[in-house]
Amino acid sequence: MKGTNLGEFEEIVMLTIASLSQQAYSVTICDEIERITGRSVKLGVVHSVLNRLESKGMIGSHLGDPTAERGGRRKRFFEVSNTGKAALIAAKSQRDQLWNSIPDVVFNGLK
């Protein structure tokens, strides 16, 4: 799949969007990445990646309803597109092939 290679952080963002399902907006994406990876994530960096992934057609977005706690502002929710799903499946397949090709003695049965 030419042109659908994902960087590590792009893959993490897309997997996070998929795992959050209907609640994937920038703040929850940051919080979940930090919770799972232990990495501190800046909101601006996530916004940049979300914009890039959307321009590549890997994700889509829509605006939710205005909320009082946000002063009437609406949240932008994200979802993985079919192109993005195919890219994630390809990335997983490549990783699985690499993991499966490692001899057991390398990790002494720990993998």
PDB file as gemmi writes it, atoms N, CA and C in Angstrom:
CRYST1    1.000    1.000    1.000  90.00  90.00  90.00 P 1                      
ATOM      1  N   MET A   1       0.831  -1.178   0.000  1.00  0.00           N  
ATOM      2  CA  MET A   1       0.000   0.000   0.000  1.00  0.00           C  
ATOM      3  C   MET A   1       0.876   1.241   0.000  1.00  0.00           C  
ATOM      4  N   LYS A   2       1.262   1.666  -1.159  1.00  0.00           N  
ATOM      5  CA  LYS A   2       2.146   2.814  -1.272  1.00  0.00           C  
ATOM      6  C   LYS A   2       1.481   4.075  -0.732  1.00  0.00           C  
ATOM      7  N   GLY A   3       2.250   4.874   0.005  1.00  0.00           N  
ATOM      8  CA  GLY A   3       1.744   6.132   0.522  1.00  0.00           C  
ATOM      9  C   GLY A   3       0.953   6.019   1.811  1.00  0.00           C  
ATOM     10  N   THR A   4       0.869   4.817   2.367  1.00  0.00           N  
ATOM     11  CA  THR A   4       0.091   4.648   3.592  1.00  0.00           C  
ATOM     12  C   THR A   4       0.965   4.254   4.771  1.00  0.00           C  
ATOM     13  N   ASN A   5       2.286   4.360   4.620  1.00  0.00           N  
ATOM     14  CA  ASN A   5       3.156   4.067   5.749  1.00  0.00           C  
ATOM     15  C   ASN A   5       2.908   5.077   6.858  1.00  0.00           C  
ATOM     16  N   LEU A   6       2.887   4.566   8.067  1.00  0.00           N  
ATOM     17  CA  LEU A   6       2.625   5.411   9.224  1.00  0.00           C  
ATOM     18  C   LEU A   6       3.879   5.551  10.064  1.00  0.00           C  
ATOM     19  N   GLY A   7       4.097   6.749  10.582  1.00  0.00           N  
ATOM     20  CA  GLY A   7       5.129   6.939  11.580  1.00  0.00           C  
ATOM     21  C   GLY A   7       4.646   6.351  12.895  1.00  0.00           C  
ATOM     22  N   GLU A   8       5.573   6.151  13.820  1.00  0.00           N  
ATOM     23  CA  GLU A   8       5.208   5.545  15.112  1.00  0.00           C  
ATOM     24  C   GLU A   8       4.127   6.345  15.832  1.00  0.00           C  
ATOM     25  N   PHE A   9       4.294   7.651  15.922  1.00  0.00           N  
ATOM     26  CA  PHE A   9       3.320   8.444  16.663  1.00  0.00           C  
ATOM     27  C   PHE A   9       1.987   8.525  15.923  1.00  0.00           C  
ATOM     28  N   GLU A  10       2.031   8.574  14.592  1.00  0.00           N  
ATOM     29  CA  GLU A  10       0.789   8.539  13.818  1.00  0.00           C  
ATOM     30  C   GLU A  10       0.018   7.253  14.110  1.00  0.00           C  
ATOM     31  N   GLU A  11       0.740   6.144  14.159  1.00  0.00           N  
ATOM     32  CA  GLU A  11       0.105   4.854  14.450  1.00  0.00           C  
ATOM     33  C   GLU A  11      -0.501   4.862  15.858  1.00  0.00           C  
ATOM     34  N   ILE A  12       0.227   5.394  16.814  1.00  0.00           N  
ATOM     35  CA  ILE A  12      -0.286   5.467  18.188  1.00  0.00           C  
ATOM     36  C   ILE A  12      -1.544   6.334  18.246  1.00  0.00           C  
ATOM     37  N   VAL A  13      -1.537   7.465  17.557  1.00  0.00           N  
ATOM     38  CA  VAL A  13      -2.711   8.342  17.546  1.00  0.00           C  
ATOM     39  C   VAL A  13      -3.901   7.622  16.916  1.00  0.00           C  
ATOM     40  N   MET A  14      -3.680   6.958  15.799  1.00  0.00           N  
ATOM     41  CA  MET A  14      -4.787   6.263  15.137  1.00  0.00           C  
ATOM     42  C   MET A  14      -5.323   5.111  15.976  1.00  0.00           C  
ATOM     43  N   LEU A  15      -4.442   4.356  16.613  1.00  0.00           N  
ATOM     44  CA  LEU A  15      -4.892   3.268  17.483  1.00  0.00           C  
ATOM     45  C   LEU A  15      -5.680   3.821  18.669  1.00  0.00           C  
ATOM     46  N   THR A  16      -5.249   4.966  19.169  1.00  0.00           N  
ATOM     47  CA  THR A  16      -5.957   5.608  20.275  1.00  0.00           C  
ATOM     48  C   THR A  16      -7.341   6.067  19.832  1.00  0.00           C  
ATOM     49  N   ILE A  17      -7.439   6.655  18.659  1.00  0.00           N  
ATOM     50  CA  ILE A  17      -8.741   7.061  18.122  1.00  0.00           C  
ATOM     51  C   ILE A  17      -9.661   5.845  18.026  1.00  0.00           C  
ATOM     52  N   ALA A  18      -9.141   4.762  17.486  1.00  0.00           N  
ATOM     53  CA  ALA A  18      -9.953   3.548  17.343  1.00  0.00           C  
ATOM     54  C   ALA A  18     -10.394   3.021  18.706  1.00  0.00           C  
ATOM     55  N   SER A  19      -9.504   3.061  19.684  1.00  0.00           N  
ATOM     56  CA  SER A  19      -9.846   2.512  21.000  1.00  0.00           C  
ATOM     57  C   SER A  19     -10.847   3.389  21.748  1.00  0.00           C  
ATOM     58  N   LEU A  20     -10.824   4.701  21.493  1.00  0.00           N  
ATOM     59  CA  LEU A  20     -11.753   5.609  22.161  1.00  0.00           C  
ATOM     60  C   LEU A  20     -13.130   5.627  21.492  1.00  0.00           C  
ATOM     61  N   SER A  21     -13.200   5.099  20.282  1.00  0.00           N  
ATOM     62  CA  SER A  21     -14.458   5.001  19.539  1.00  0.00           C  
ATOM     63  C   SER A  21     -15.140   6.354  19.431  1.00  0.00           C  
ATOM     64  N   GLN A  22     -16.310   6.507  19.983  1.00  0.00           N  
ATOM     65  CA  GLN A  22     -17.116   7.725  19.831  1.00  0.00           C  
ATOM     66  C   GLN A  22     -16.625   8.890  20.678  1.00  0.00           C  
ATOM     67  N   GLN A  23     -15.652   8.683  21.550  1.00  0.00           N  
ATOM     68  CA  GLN A  23     -15.167   9.749  22.452  1.00  0.00           C  
ATOM     69  C   GLN A  23     -13.777  10.258  22.073  1.00  0.00           C  
ATOM     70  N   ALA A  24     -13.385  10.098  20.815  1.00  0.00           N  
ATOM     71  CA  ALA A  24     -12.043  10.484  20.387  1.00  0.00           C  
ATOM     72  C   ALA A  24     -12.003  11.941  19.947  1.00  0.00           C  
ATOM     73  N   TYR A  25     -11.642  12.820  20.868  1.00  0.00           N  
ATOM     74  CA  TYR A  25     -11.352  14.204  20.521  1.00  0.00           C  
ATOM     75  C   TYR A  25      -9.981  14.521  21.113  1.00  0.00           C  
ATOM     76  N   SER A  26      -9.398  15.633  20.747  1.00  0.00           N  
ATOM     77  CA  SER A  26      -7.978  15.876  21.019  1.00  0.00           C  
ATOM     78  C   SER A  26      -7.573  15.684  22.476  1.00  0.00           C  
ATOM     79  N   VAL A  27      -8.359  16.173  23.420  1.00  0.00           N  
ATOM     80  CA  VAL A  27      -7.980  16.059  24.831  1.00  0.00           C  
ATOM     81  C   VAL A  27      -8.008  14.601  25.292  1.00  0.00           C  
ATOM     82  N   THR A  28      -9.057  13.858  24.909  1.00  0.00           N  
ATOM     83  CA  THR A  28      -9.117  12.451  25.332  1.00  0.00           C  
ATOM     84  C   THR A  28      -8.031  11.630  24.650  1.00  0.00           C  
ATOM     85  N   ILE A  29      -7.683  12.005  23.425  1.00  0.00           N  
ATOM     86  CA  ILE A  29      -6.598  11.309  22.720  1.00  0.00           C  
ATOM     87  C   ILE A  29      -5.284  11.521  23.477  1.00  0.00           C  
ATOM     88  N   CYS A  30      -4.987  12.762  23.853  1.00  0.00           N  
ATOM     89  CA  CYS A  30      -3.772  13.060  24.638  1.00  0.00           C  
ATOM     90  C   CYS A  30      -3.758  12.285  25.948  1.00  0.00           C  
ATOM     91  N   ASP A  31      -4.866  12.349  26.670  1.00  0.00           N  
ATOM     92  CA  ASP A  31      -4.947  11.674  27.971  1.00  0.00           C  
ATOM     93  C   ASP A  31      -4.734  10.176  27.845  1.00  0.00           C  
ATOM     94  N   GLU A  32      -5.330   9.575  26.834  1.00  0.00           N  
ATOM     95  CA  GLU A  32      -5.224   8.120  26.666  1.00  0.00           C  
ATOM     96  C   GLU A  32      -3.811   7.721  26.249  1.00  0.00           C  
ATOM     97  N   ILE A  33      -3.189   8.501  25.380  1.00  0.00           N  
ATOM     98  CA  ILE A  33      -1.805   8.207  24.983  1.00  0.00           C  
ATOM     99  C   ILE A  33      -0.896   8.274  26.207  1.00  0.00           C  
ATOM    100  N   GLU A  34      -1.061   9.294  27.023  1.00  0.00           N  
ATOM    101  CA  GLU A  34      -0.255   9.424  28.236  1.00  0.00           C  
ATOM    102  C   GLU A  34      -0.498   8.252  29.188  1.00  0.00           C  
ATOM    103  N   ARG A  35      -1.766   7.848  29.334  1.00  0.00           N  
ATOM    104  CA  ARG A  35      -2.105   6.741  30.231  1.00  0.00           C  
ATOM    105  C   ARG A  35      -1.488   5.423  29.755  1.00  0.00           C  
ATOM    106  N   ILE A  36      -1.574   5.158  28.477  1.00  0.00           N  
ATOM    107  CA  ILE A  36      -1.093   3.881  27.938  1.00  0.00           C  
ATOM    108  C   ILE A  36       0.424   3.846  27.804  1.00  0.00           C  
ATOM    109  N   THR A  37       1.020   4.917  27.293  1.00  0.00           N  
ATOM    110  CA  THR A  37       2.457   4.897  26.997  1.00  0.00           C  
ATOM    111  C   THR A  37       3.326   5.463  28.109  1.00  0.00           C  
ATOM    112  N   GLY A  38       2.728   6.265  28.996  1.00  0.00           N  
ATOM    113  CA  GLY A  38       3.521   6.940  30.015  1.00  0.00           C  
ATOM    114  C   GLY A  38       4.290   8.128  29.459  1.00  0.00           C  
ATOM    115  N   ARG A  39       4.047   8.469  28.192  1.00  0.00           N  
ATOM    116  CA  ARG A  39       4.715   9.594  27.544  1.00  0.00           C  
ATOM    117  C   ARG A  39       3.892  10.861  27.735  1.00  0.00           C  
ATOM    118  N   SER A  40       4.535  11.953  28.067  1.00  0.00           N  
ATOM    119  CA  SER A  40       3.870  13.240  28.126  1.00  0.00           C  
ATOM    120  C   SER A  40       3.621  13.706  26.697  1.00  0.00           C  
ATOM    121  N   VAL A  41       2.388  14.091  26.404  1.00  0.00           N  
ATOM    122  CA  VAL A  41       2.015  14.452  25.044  1.00  0.00           C  
ATOM    123  C   VAL A  41       1.461  15.871  25.035  1.00  0.00           C  
ATOM    124  N   LYS A  42       1.986  16.698  24.161  1.00  0.00           N  
ATOM    125  CA  LYS A  42       1.515  18.077  24.043  1.00  0.00           C  
ATOM    126  C   LYS A  42       0.327  18.130  23.075  1.00  0.00           C  
ATOM    127  N   LEU A  43      -0.681  18.882  23.470  1.00  0.00           N  
ATOM    128  CA  LEU A  43      -1.894  19.003  22.676  1.00  0.00           C  
ATOM    129  C   LEU A  43      -1.590  19.522  21.268  1.00  0.00           C  
ATOM    130  N   GLY A  44      -0.671  20.472  21.155  1.00  0.00           N  
ATOM    131  CA  GLY A  44      -0.316  21.018  19.845  1.00  0.00           C  
ATOM    132  C   GLY A  44       0.273  19.982  18.908  1.00  0.00           C  
ATOM    133  N   VAL A  45       1.058  19.067  19.455  1.00  0.00           N  
ATOM    134  CA  VAL A  45       1.649  17.997  18.648  1.00  0.00           C  
ATOM    135  C   VAL A  45       0.552  17.063  18.155  1.00  0.00           C  
ATOM    136  N   VAL A  46      -0.381  16.728  19.039  1.00  0.00           N  
ATOM    137  CA  VAL A  46      -1.487  15.856  18.640  1.00  0.00           C  
ATOM    138  C   VAL A  46      -2.330  16.534  17.570  1.00  0.00           C  
ATOM    139  N   HIS A  47      -2.597  17.831  17.726  1.00  0.00           N  
ATOM    140  CA  HIS A  47      -3.362  18.558  16.704  1.00  0.00           C  
ATOM    141  C   HIS A  47      -2.647  18.501  15.352  1.00  0.00           C  
ATOM    142  N   SER A  48      -1.349  18.664  15.357  1.00  0.00           N  
ATOM    143  CA  SER A  48      -0.570  18.614  14.123  1.00  0.00           C  
ATOM    144  C   SER A  48      -0.697  17.243  13.453  1.00  0.00           C  
ATOM    145  N   VAL A  49      -0.583  16.185  14.256  1.00  0.00           N  
ATOM    146  CA  VAL A  49      -0.699  14.823  13.719  1.00  0.00           C  
ATOM    147  C   VAL A  49      -2.115  14.575  13.220  1.00  0.00           C  
ATOM    148  N   LEU A  50      -3.116  15.024  13.968  1.00  0.00           N  
ATOM    149  CA  LEU A  50      -4.504  14.842  13.529  1.00  0.00           C  
ATOM    150  C   LEU A  50      -4.743  15.538  12.187  1.00  0.00           C  
ATOM    151  N   ASN A  51      -4.234  16.753  12.034  1.00  0.00           N  
ATOM    152  CA  ASN A  51      -4.380  17.472  10.759  1.00  0.00           C  
ATOM    153  C   ASN A  51      -3.696  16.730   9.624  1.00  0.00           C  
ATOM    154  N   ARG A  52      -2.487  16.225   9.882  1.00  0.00           N  
ATOM    155  CA  ARG A  52      -1.740  15.492   8.860  1.00  0.00           C  
ATOM    156  C   ARG A  52      -2.475  14.210   8.469  1.00  0.00           C  
ATOM    157  N   LEU A  53      -2.951  13.461   9.473  1.00  0.00           N  
ATOM    158  CA  LEU A  53      -3.666  12.216   9.182  1.00  0.00           C  
ATOM    159  C   LEU A  53      -4.962  12.482   8.425  1.00  0.00           C  
ATOM    160  N   GLU A  54      -5.629  13.569   8.763  1.00  0.00           N  
ATOM    161  CA  GLU A  54      -6.867  13.895   8.053  1.00  0.00           C  
ATOM    162  C   GLU A  54      -6.565  14.282   6.605  1.00  0.00           C  
ATOM    163  N   SER A  55      -5.491  15.025   6.385  1.00  0.00           N  
ATOM    164  CA  SER A  55      -5.141  15.413   5.010  1.00  0.00           C  
ATOM    165  C   SER A  55      -4.704  14.204   4.181  1.00  0.00           C  
ATOM    166  N   LYS A  56      -4.174  13.169   4.829  1.00  0.00           N  
ATOM    167  CA  LYS A  56      -3.800  11.920   4.145  1.00  0.00           C  
ATOM    168  C   LYS A  56      -5.007  11.017   3.910  1.00  0.00           C  
ATOM    169  N   GLY A  57      -6.150  11.362   4.498  1.00  0.00           N  
ATOM    170  CA  GLY A  57      -7.340  10.536   4.355  1.00  0.00           C  
ATOM    171  C   GLY A  57      -7.373   9.350   5.302  1.00  0.00           C  
ATOM    172  N   MET A  58      -6.498   9.353   6.311  1.00  0.00           N  
ATOM    173  CA  MET A  58      -6.428   8.236   7.261  1.00  0.00           C  
ATOM    174  C   MET A  58      -7.504   8.331   8.350  1.00  0.00           C  
ATOM    175  N   ILE A  59      -7.929   9.558   8.645  1.00  0.00           N  
ATOM    176  CA  ILE A  59      -8.974   9.773   9.642  1.00  0.00           C  
ATOM    177  C   ILE A  59      -9.957  10.796   9.095  1.00  0.00           C  
ATOM    178  N   GLY A  60     -11.134  10.828   9.692  1.00  0.00           N  
ATOM    179  CA  GLY A  60     -12.124  11.847   9.392  1.00  0.00           C  
ATOM    180  C   GLY A  60     -12.535  12.493  10.696  1.00  0.00           C  
ATOM    181  N   SER A  61     -13.250  13.606  10.592  1.00  0.00           N  
ATOM    182  CA  SER A  61     -13.702  14.275  11.812  1.00  0.00           C  
ATOM    183  C   SER A  61     -15.066  14.903  11.579  1.00  0.00           C  
ATOM    184  N   HIS A  62     -15.724  15.169  12.689  1.00  0.00           N  
ATOM    185  CA  HIS A  62     -16.991  15.896  12.659  1.00  0.00           C  
ATOM    186  C   HIS A  62     -17.120  16.669  13.970  1.00  0.00           C  
ATOM    187  N   LEU A  63     -17.908  17.738  13.923  1.00  0.00           N  
ATOM    188  CA  LEU A  63     -18.126  18.546  15.117  1.00  0.00           C  
ATOM    189  C   LEU A  63     -19.303  17.990  15.913  1.00  0.00           C  
ATOM    190  N   GLY A  64     -19.100  17.895  17.230  1.00  0.00           N  
ATOM    191  CA  GLY A  64     -20.169  17.484  18.128  1.00  0.00           C  
ATOM    192  C   GLY A  64     -21.047  18.667  18.484  1.00  0.00           C  
ATOM    193  N   ASP A  65     -22.004  18.426  19.337  1.00  0.00           N  
ATOM    194  CA  ASP A  65     -22.911  19.483  19.793  1.00  0.00           C  
ATOM    195  C   ASP A  65     -22.180  20.429  20.749  1.00  0.00           C  
ATOM    196  N   PRO A  66     -22.609  21.690  20.798  1.00  0.00           N  
ATOM    197  CA  PRO A  66     -22.029  22.627  21.767  1.00  0.00           C  
ATOM    198  C   PRO A  66     -22.313  22.154  23.195  1.00  0.00           C  
ATOM    199  N   THR A  67     -21.364  22.393  24.085  1.00  0.00           N  
ATOM    200  CA  THR A  67     -21.547  21.992  25.482  1.00  0.00           C  
ATOM    201  C   THR A  67     -21.340  23.193  26.399  1.00  0.00           C  
ATOM    202  N   ALA A  68     -22.099  23.206  27.485  1.00  0.00           N  
ATOM    203  CA  ALA A  68     -22.022  24.315  28.442  1.00  0.00           C  
ATOM    204  C   ALA A  68     -20.641  24.388  29.093  1.00  0.00           C  
ATOM    205  N   GLU A  69     -20.052  23.220  29.428  1.00  0.00           N  
ATOM    206  CA  GLU A  69     -18.752  23.237  30.106  1.00  0.00           C  
ATOM    207  C   GLU A  69     -17.639  23.783  29.212  1.00  0.00           C  
ATOM    208  N   ARG A  70     -17.888  23.856  27.919  1.00  0.00           N  
ATOM    209  CA  ARG A  70     -16.902  24.426  26.991  1.00  0.00           C  
ATOM    210  C   ARG A  70     -17.336  25.813  26.519  1.00  0.00           C  
ATOM    211  N   GLY A  71     -18.247  26.429  27.252  1.00  0.00           N  
ATOM    212  CA  GLY A  71     -18.689  27.781  26.895  1.00  0.00           C  
ATOM    213  C   GLY A  71     -19.444  27.820  25.582  1.00  0.00           C  
ATOM    214  N   GLY A  72     -20.138  26.745  25.263  1.00  0.00           N  
ATOM    215  CA  GLY A  72     -20.910  26.677  24.028  1.00  0.00           C  
ATOM    216  C   GLY A  72     -20.108  26.243  22.820  1.00  0.00           C  
ATOM    217  N   ARG A  73     -18.825  25.978  23.021  1.00  0.00           N  
ATOM    218  CA  ARG A  73     -18.000  25.520  21.891  1.00  0.00           C  
ATOM    219  C   ARG A  73     -18.232  24.043  21.641  1.00  0.00           C  
ATOM    220  N   ARG A  74     -17.966  23.627  20.411  1.00  0.00           N  
ATOM    221  CA  ARG A  74     -18.165  22.232  20.024  1.00  0.00           C  
ATOM    222  C   ARG A  74     -16.829  21.501  19.963  1.00  0.00           C  
ATOM    223  N   LYS A  75     -16.857  20.225  20.269  1.00  0.00           N  
ATOM    224  CA  LYS A  75     -15.662  19.381  20.168  1.00  0.00           C  
ATOM    225  C   LYS A  75     -15.594  18.794  18.765  1.00  0.00           C  
ATOM    226  N   ARG A  76     -14.366  18.609  18.280  1.00  0.00           N  
ATOM    227  CA  ARG A  76     -14.164  17.917  17.010  1.00  0.00           C  
ATOM    228  C   ARG A  76     -13.811  16.467  17.338  1.00  0.00           C  
ATOM    229  N   PHE A  77     -14.658  15.565  16.900  1.00  0.00           N  
ATOM    230  CA  PHE A  77     -14.457  14.136  17.131  1.00  0.00           C  
ATOM    231  C   PHE A  77     -13.820  13.499  15.902  1.00  0.00           C  
ATOM    232  N   PHE A  78     -12.962  12.500  16.147  1.00  0.00           N  
ATOM    233  CA  PHE A  78     -12.220  11.851  15.078  1.00  0.00           C  
ATOM    234  C   PHE A  78     -12.571  10.380  14.996  1.00  0.00           C  
ATOM    235  N   GLU A  79     -12.463   9.840  13.777  1.00  0.00           N  
ATOM    236  CA  GLU A  79     -12.649   8.413  13.559  1.00  0.00           C  
ATOM    237  C   GLU A  79     -11.672   7.956  12.485  1.00  0.00           C  
ATOM    238  N   VAL A  80     -11.291   6.696  12.554  1.00  0.00           N  
ATOM    239  CA  VAL A  80     -10.364   6.129  11.574  1.00  0.00           C  
ATOM    240  C   VAL A  80     -11.152   5.796  10.316  1.00  0.00           C  
ATOM    241  N   SER A  81     -10.650   6.253   9.166  1.00  0.00           N  
ATOM    242  CA  SER A  81     -11.302   5.985   7.883  1.00  0.00           C  
ATOM    243  C   SER A  81     -10.965   4.568   7.417  1.00  0.00           C  
ATOM    244  N   ASN A  82     -11.607   4.135   6.354  1.00  0.00           N  
ATOM    245  CA  ASN A  82     -11.296   2.820   5.790  1.00  0.00           C  
ATOM    246  C   ASN A  82      -9.838   2.747   5.323  1.00  0.00           C  
ATOM    247  N   THR A  83      -9.339   3.848   4.758  1.00  0.00           N  
ATOM    248  CA  THR A  83      -7.928   3.901   4.350  1.00  0.00           C  
ATOM    249  C   THR A  83      -7.027   3.760   5.571  1.00  0.00           C  
ATOM    250  N   GLY A  84      -7.388   4.439   6.652  1.00  0.00           N  
ATOM    251  CA  GLY A  84      -6.619   4.354   7.896  1.00  0.00           C  
ATOM    252  C   GLY A  84      -6.657   2.962   8.494  1.00  0.00           C  
ATOM    253  N   LYS A  85      -7.822   2.334   8.453  1.00  0.00           N  
ATOM    254  CA  LYS A  85      -7.942   0.958   8.968  1.00  0.00           C  
ATOM    255  C   LYS A  85      -7.037   0.020   8.191  1.00  0.00           C  
ATOM    256  N   ALA A  86      -7.025   0.175   6.872  1.00  0.00           N  
ATOM    257  CA  ALA A  86      -6.161  -0.676   6.033  1.00  0.00           C  
ATOM    258  C   ALA A  86      -4.688  -0.441   6.370  1.00  0.00           C  
ATOM    259  N   ALA A  87      -4.313   0.819   6.608  1.00  0.00           N  
ATOM    260  CA  ALA A  87      -2.916   1.130   6.956  1.00  0.00           C  
ATOM    261  C   ALA A  87      -2.548   0.531   8.307  1.00  0.00           C  
ATOM    262  N   LEU A  88      -3.469   0.592   9.278  1.00  0.00           N  
ATOM    263  CA  LEU A  88      -3.201  -0.004  10.593  1.00  0.00           C  
ATOM    264  C   LEU A  88      -3.068  -1.520  10.503  1.00  0.00           C  
ATOM    265  N   ILE A  89      -3.922  -2.141   9.725  1.00  0.00           N  
ATOM    266  CA  ILE A  89      -3.859  -3.602   9.553  1.00  0.00           C  
ATOM    267  C   ILE A  89      -2.541  -3.989   8.885  1.00  0.00           C  
ATOM    268  N   ALA A  90      -2.121  -3.218   7.880  1.00  0.00           N  
ATOM    269  CA  ALA A  90      -0.842  -3.496   7.207  1.00  0.00           C  
ATOM    270  C   ALA A  90       0.324  -3.336   8.178  1.00  0.00           C  
ATOM    271  N   ALA A  91       0.291  -2.288   8.999  1.00  0.00           N  
ATOM    272  CA  ALA A  91       1.369  -2.059   9.970  1.00  0.00           C  
ATOM    273  C   ALA A  91       1.424  -3.200  10.979  1.00  0.00           C  
ATOM    274  N   LYS A  92       0.252  -3.641  11.457  1.00  0.00           N  
ATOM    275  CA  LYS A  92       0.209  -4.759  12.406  1.00  0.00           C  
ATOM    276  C   LYS A  92       0.753  -6.026  11.767  1.00  0.00           C  
ATOM    277  N   SER A  93       0.378  -6.272  10.535  1.00  0.00           N  
ATOM    278  CA  SER A  93       0.859  -7.460   9.825  1.00  0.00           C  
ATOM    279  C   SER A  93       2.385  -7.446   9.695  1.00  0.00           C  
ATOM    280  N   GLN A  94       2.936  -6.288   9.341  1.00  0.00           N  
ATOM    281  CA  GLN A  94       4.394  -6.166   9.225  1.00  0.00           C  
ATOM    282  C   GLN A  94       5.068  -6.418  10.564  1.00  0.00           C  
ATOM    283  N   ARG A  95       4.540  -5.839  11.628  1.00  0.00           N  
ATOM    284  CA  ARG A  95       5.115  -6.047  12.962  1.00  0.00           C  
ATOM    285  C   ARG A  95       5.012  -7.512  13.382  1.00  0.00           C  
ATOM    286  N   ASP A  96       3.855  -8.116  13.132  1.00  0.00           N  
ATOM    287  CA  ASP A  96       3.674  -9.527  13.475  1.00  0.00           C  
ATOM    288  C   ASP A  96       4.676 -10.413  12.733  1.00  0.00           C  
ATOM    289  N   GLN A  97       4.883 -10.117  11.446  1.00  0.00           N  
ATOM    290  CA  GLN A  97       5.863 -10.892  10.674  1.00  0.00           C  
ATOM    291  C   GLN A  97       7.258 -10.763  11.267  1.00  0.00           C  
ATOM    292  N   LEU A  98       7.623  -9.550  11.641  1.00  0.00           N  
ATOM    293  CA  LEU A  98       8.940  -9.345  12.242  1.00  0.00           C  
ATOM    294  C   LEU A  98       9.056 -10.063  13.583  1.00  0.00           C  
ATOM    295  N   TRP A  99       8.040  -9.920  14.440  1.00  0.00           N  
ATOM    296  CA  TRP A  99       8.064 -10.604  15.739  1.00  0.00           C  
ATOM    297  C   TRP A  99       8.142 -12.112  15.557  1.00  0.00           C  
ATOM    298  N   ASN A 100       7.383 -12.637  14.617  1.00  0.00           N  
ATOM    299  CA  ASN A 100       7.367 -14.086  14.401  1.00  0.00           C  
ATOM    300  C   ASN A 100       8.662 -14.614  13.806  1.00  0.00           C  
ATOM    301  N   SER A 101       9.457 -13.735  13.198  1.00  0.00           N  
ATOM    302  CA  SER A 101      10.717 -14.182  12.601  1.00  0.00           C  
ATOM    303  C   SER A 101      11.881 -14.179  13.595  1.00  0.00           C  
ATOM    304  N   ILE A 102      11.671 -13.653  14.793  1.00  0.00           N  
ATOM    305  CA  ILE A 102      12.729 -13.612  15.808  1.00  0.00           C  
ATOM    306  C   ILE A 102      12.847 -14.994  16.448  1.00  0.00           C  
ATOM    307  N   PRO A 103      14.037 -15.572  16.419  1.00  0.00           N  
ATOM    308  CA  PRO A 103      14.208 -16.879  17.066  1.00  0.00           C  
ATOM    309  C   PRO A 103      13.938 -16.786  18.567  1.00  0.00           C  
ATOM    310  N   ASP A 104      13.352 -17.819  19.122  1.00  0.00           N  
ATOM    311  CA  ASP A 104      13.019 -17.844  20.548  1.00  0.00           C  
ATOM    312  C   ASP A 104      14.227 -17.585  21.440  1.00  0.00           C  
ATOM    313  N   VAL A 105      15.406 -18.019  20.999  1.00  0.00           N  
ATOM    314  CA  VAL A 105      16.590 -17.856  21.837  1.00  0.00           C  
ATOM    315  C   VAL A 105      16.965 -16.392  22.056  1.00  0.00           C  
ATOM    316  N   VAL A 106      16.531 -15.506  21.178  1.00  0.00           N  
ATOM    317  CA  VAL A 106      16.851 -14.095  21.310  1.00  0.00           C  
ATOM    318  C   VAL A 106      16.245 -13.529  22.593  1.00  0.00           C  
ATOM    319  N   PHE A 107      15.005 -13.902  22.861  1.00  0.00           N  
ATOM    320  CA  PHE A 107      14.319 -13.410  24.041  1.00  0.00           C  
ATOM    321  C   PHE A 107      14.186 -14.484  25.128  1.00  0.00           C  
ATOM    322  N   ASN A 108      14.847 -15.600  24.918  1.00  0.00           N  
ATOM    323  CA  ASN A 108      14.799 -16.709  25.898  1.00  0.00           C  
ATOM    324  C   ASN A 108      13.367 -17.031  26.297  1.00  0.00           C  
ATOM    325  N   GLY A 109      12.492 -17.134  25.294  1.00  0.00           N  
ATOM    326  CA  GLY A 109      11.101 -17.512  25.556  1.00  0.00           C  
ATOM    327  C   GLY A 109      10.248 -16.412  26.157  1.00  0.00           C  
ATOM    328  N   LEU A 110      10.706 -15.151  26.150  1.00  0.00           N  
ATOM    329  CA  LEU A 110       9.961 -14.075  26.799  1.00  0.00           C  
ATOM    330  C   LEU A 110       8.970 -13.365  25.870  1.00  0.00           C  
ATOM    331  N   LYS A 111       8.990 -13.648  24.582  1.00  0.00           N  
ATOM    332  CA  LYS A 111       8.106 -12.881  23.703  1.00  0.00           C  
ATOM    333  C   LYS A 111       6.704 -13.415  23.641  1.00  0.00           C  
TER     334      LYS A 111                                                      
END                                                                             
